[in-house]
Amino acid sequence: MAEKIATRAAYGEALVALAEEYPELVVLDADLSGSTMTKGFAKAHPDRFYNMGIAEANMTGVAAGLAACGKKPFTNTFAMFAAGRAWEQVRNSIAYPRLNVKVVGSHGGLSVGEDGATHQCIEDYAIMRAIPNMMVVSPCDGPEMRQAVRALLDYDGPAYLRLGRLAVESVTDAIPGYTFHLGQGVTLRDGSDATVIATGMMVQMALKAAERLAEEGLSVRVLDMHTIKPLDGELVLKAALETGAIVTTEEANVVGGLGSAVAEFLAEHYPVPVVRHGVNDVFGRSGKAEAVLEAYGLTPEGIAEKVRHAVKRKK
């Protein structure tokens, strides 16, 4: 049976597992270590963990200073605060001087559930993607997250990493010898009629949608686009050339995120029908995570419907 774990939990495990190998790693948290899962690192390495309190902007500035001194800081808070409250400091203190800070936003998307619209950050992809020098990463499962943390520790520069609250089924461990590379998407399922490009927990839903569509006679390729910026244009172009129709899916606003990145790229390189699936530029609402996702169409059937539409638009 495939492992089922929240990406935030896998992230916390990775920090602890890699701490000895990377002595420059330091972790900062804005009084949410129980939610961001940095509590394990805090217990194992209290001398390298800093609880900055509910002061996200200050935490970001301190991280910039630590990076300037040769440390590898990871800042941690909810995605809403990482991308929102501390945005100016992320832009001016980290990205502008291109300092080696990893900004980690937990509880991204609608699956935060009961916390409601104020905490359901659906804008973080767009906000972080718009900042020069900033990499944007959103792994889909536990195994991929663990590899992503190592890759980010080896990457010298600013990056935004999104964590999810819900436990999700692992899918990348089914790929023999799978190795994570920043900026390189992964083909999880081949197909010839259309391609679904997914990120985060929508990857698992895309695979389920492809299975359903196969029963209707549609052959659907599924790409795991864990790095939204820089986008793997080579993989996107290959999918457009070979399948002729693209659907993007993300647990985020369709404005400015993965869908926008893919549409912008293909408009300049090889225009084909691109249908964006995600939150349709509206705020979320409070409720059980599964019910909220269902209400907003962030489901396998929601993706399948977009694929049917994209296929009809093919030349």
C-alpha positions in Angstrom: 0.0 0.0 0.0 1.3 3.5 -0.9 2.4 5.7 1.9 -0.1 8.4 2.9 1.4 11.4 4.6 1.0 15.2 4.5 3.7 17.0 2.6 4.2 19.2 5.7 4.9 16.0 7.8 7.4 14.7 5.2 9.1 18.2 5.2 9.5 18.1 9.0 11.0 14.6 8.8 13.4 15.7 6.0 14.7 18.7 8.1 15.7 16.3 10.9 17.1 13.7 8.6 19.3 16.1 6.8 20.4 18.3 9.7 23.7 16.5 10.4 24.6 16.4 6.7 24.0 20.2 6.4 25.4 21.9 9.5 24.6 25.3 7.9 20.9 24.6 8.0 19.0 26.7 10.5 15.2 26.8 10.9 13.1 29.8 11.8 9.4 29.6 12.7 6.7 32.1 13.5 5.2 30.4 16.5 3.6 27.6 14.4 6.1 24.7 14.8 3.3 22.3 15.6 1.5 23.1 12.4 4.5 23.6 10.1 6.1 20.4 11.5 9.4 22.1 12.4 8.9 20.9 16.0 11.0 17.8 15.4 13.9 19.9 14.2 13.5 22.2 17.2 13.7 19.2 19.6 16.7 17.6 17.8 18.6 20.8 17.3 17.5 23.5 19.7 20.6 25.5 19.0 19.7 25.8 15.3 16.0 26.6 15.7 14.6 30.1 16.3 11.0 30.7 17.3 10.5 34.3 16.1 7.0 34.6 17.5 4.1 36.1 15.5 6.5 38.4 13.7 6.8 37.1 10.1 8.4 40.2 8.6 11.0 40.3 11.3 11.6 36.5 10.9 12.3 37.1 7.2 14.8 39.9 7.9 16.6 37.8 10.4 16.8 34.9 7.9 18.3 37.3 5.3 21.0 38.3 7.9 21.7 34.6 8.7 22.1 33.8 4.9 24.5 36.8 4.5 26.6 35.1 7.2 26.7 31.8 5.4 23.8 29.9 7.0 21.1 28.1 5.0 17.8 29.4 6.6 14.4 28.0 6.1 11.6 30.3 7.3 8.3 28.7 8.3 4.7 29.9 8.7 1.3 29.6 7.0 1.4 30.3 3.3 -0.9 33.2 3.8 1.6 34.9 6.0 4.7 33.8 4.1 3.4 35.1 0.8 1.3 37.9 2.2 2.3 39.5 5.5 6.1 39.2 4.8 5.9 39.9 1.1 7.9 43.1 1.1 10.7 41.6 3.2 10.8 38.6 1.0 11.1 40.8 -2.1 13.5 43.4 -0.8 15.6 41.5 1.8 15.8 38.1 0.2 15.0 38.1 -3.5 16.5 41.4 -4.5 20.0 40.6 -3.1 19.4 37.0 -4.1 20.2 35.6 -0.6 20.1 31.9 0.1 16.8 31.7 2.1 14.0 29.2 1.6 10.6 30.6 2.4 8.3 27.8 3.4 4.5 28.3 3.3 2.5 25.6 5.0 -1.3 25.0 4.8 -1.6 26.4 1.2 -4.8 26.2 -0.8 -8.4 25.4 0.1 -7.6 22.2 1.9 -6.9 24.2 5.0 -10.6 23.6 5.4 -12.3 25.1 8.4 -9.8 28.0 8.8 -11.7 29.7 5.9 -10.9 32.3 3.3 -8.6 34.3 5.5 -6.2 31.4 5.8 -6.9 29.5 2.5 -4.0 31.0 0.6 -4.8 30.6 -3.1 -2.6 33.5 -4.3 0.9 32.3 -3.2 2.0 30.8 -6.5 1.1 34.0 -8.3 2.7 36.3 -5.7 5.9 34.4 -5.4 6.2 33.7 -9.1 6.1 37.4 -9.8 9.2 38.1 -7.7 12.4 38.1 -9.7 15.0 35.6 -8.6 12.4 33.5 -6.8 12.0 29.8 -7.4 8.5 28.3 -6.7 8.2 24.6 -5.7 5.1 22.6 -4.8 5.8 18.8 -4.3 2.9 16.4 -4.6 3.7 13.8 -2.0 5.9 12.7 0.9 8.7 11.1 -1.1 8.9 14.0 -3.5 8.9 16.5 -0.6 11.8 14.7 1.1 13.9 14.9 -2.1 12.8 18.5 -2.7 14.2 19.6 0.7 17.6 18.1 -0.1 17.6 19.7 -3.6 16.7 23.1 -2.0 19.5 22.8 0.5 21.9 22.2 -2.4 20.4 25.2 -4.4 22.1 28.5 -3.7 19.3 31.1 -4.0 15.9 32.2 -2.8 13.0 29.8 -3.2 9.4 29.4 -2.0 8.2 25.9 -1.0 4.5 25.1 -0.4 3.4 22.5 2.1 0.0 20.9 2.3 -2.1 20.2 5.4 -3.8 17.0 4.3 -2.3 13.5 4.2 -2.0 12.5 0.5 -1.2 9.2 -1.2 2.3 8.8 -2.4 2.6 8.4 -6.2 6.2 9.3 -7.1 7.6 6.3 -5.2 6.0 4.1 -7.9 8.5 5.4 -10.4 11.6 3.1 -10.3 14.6 5.1 -9.4 12.8 8.4 -9.3 15.1 11.4 -8.6 13.8 14.9 -8.0 15.4 17.7 -10.0 14.5 21.4 -9.5 12.9 22.8 -12.7 12.3 19.4 -14.3 8.7 18.1 -14.4 8.0 14.4 -14.3 5.8 12.3 -16.6 3.7 10.1 -14.3 1.4 8.7 -17.0 1.7 8.7 -20.7 -1.1 9.5 -23.1 -1.8 10.8 -26.6 -5.2 12.7 -26.6 -4.5 15.4 -24.0 -2.1 16.3 -21.2 -2.9 17.3 -17.6 -0.2 19.4 -16.0 -0.6 19.3 -12.2 1.1 20.5 -9.1 0.8 19.7 -5.4 -2.0 17.5 -4.3 -3.8 17.9 -7.7 -1.3 15.5 -9.1 -3.1 12.6 -7.4 -6.4 13.8 -8.6 -5.1 14.2 -12.2 -4.0 10.5 -12.1 -7.5 9.5 -11.0 -9.1 11.6 -13.7 -6.9 10.0 -16.3 -8.0 6.6 -15.1 -11.7 7.6 -15.5 -11.1 9.1 -18.9 -9.4 5.9 -20.1 -12.7 4.1 -19.5 -14.2 6.6 -22.0 -11.5 5.9 -24.6 -9.4 9.0 -23.9 -5.6 8.6 -23.5 -4.4 11.3 -21.0 -0.8 12.1 -20.1 -0.2 13.4 -16.6 2.8 15.6 -15.7 3.9 16.4 -12.2 5.0 20.0 -12.4 6.5 20.3 -9.0 8.5 23.4 -9.9 6.2 26.2 -11.2 9.1 28.6 -11.6 11.3 28.0 -13.5 8.8 26.1 -15.7 10.0 23.0 -17.5 9.2 24.5 -20.9 10.8 21.6 -22.7 8.4 19.1 -21.1 5.4 21.3 -21.7 6.3 21.9 -25.4 6.8 18.1 -25.9 3.3 17.5 -24.4 1.7 20.2 -26.6 3.3 18.8 -29.7 2.4 15.2 -29.0 -1.1 15.5 -27.5 -2.4 18.8 -28.9 -4.4 19.8 -25.8 -3.4 20.9 -22.3 -5.2 21.1 -19.0 -3.5 22.6 -15.9 -4.7 21.9 -12.4 -3.7 23.6 -9.2 -5.1 24.1 -5.7 -4.7 27.8 -6.2 -6.2 30.7 -8.1 -6.1 30.2 -11.8 -4.8 33.7 -12.2 -1.0 34.0 -12.1 -0.1 30.4 -11.1 0.7 27.2 -12.9 -2.0 27.7 -15.5 -0.9 31.2 -16.3 2.7 30.0 -16.6 1.9 27.2 -19.0 -0.5 29.4 -21.1 2.1 32.2 -21.4 4.8 29.7 -22.4 2.7 28.0 -25.1 1.3 31.3 -26.4 4.8 32.2 -27.4 6.1 28.8 -28.5 3.3 26.5 -29.8 -0.3 27.6 -29.2 -2.7 24.7 -28.5 -5.9 24.7 -26.4 -5.0 25.3 -22.8 -7.8 24.9 -20.2 -7.0 26.1 -16.6 -8.4 24.2 -13.7 -8.3 25.6 -10.1 -10.0 28.2 -8.0 -11.8 30.5 -10.4 -10.7 33.8 -9.0 -12.9 33.7 -5.9 -12.2 33.4 -2.2 -12.6 30.2 -0.3 -15.0 29.4 2.5 -15.0 27.4 5.7 -15.8 23.7 5.8 -14.3 20.3 6.0 -11.4 20.1 3.5 -13.0 17.5 1.3 -16.3 19.3 1.2 -14.6 22.6 0.3 -12.6 21.0 -2.5 -15.8 19.4 -3.8 -17.7 22.7 -3.7 -15.0 24.4 -5.8 -14.7 21.5 -8.3 -11.1 20.6 -7.2 -11.8 16.9 -7.8 -10.9 14.2 -10.3 -14.2 14.7 -12.1 -13.6 18.4 -12.2 -10.3 17.8 -14.0 -11.9 15.2 -16.3 -14.6 17.7 -17.4 -11.8 20.2 -18.3 -10.0 17.5 -20.3 -13.2 16.7 -22.3 -13.5 20.4 -23.1 -9.9 20.7 -24.1 -10.1 17.7 -26.4 -13.1 19.1 -28.2 -11.2 22.3 -28.9 -8.3 20.5 -30.6 -7.7 21.4 -34.2 
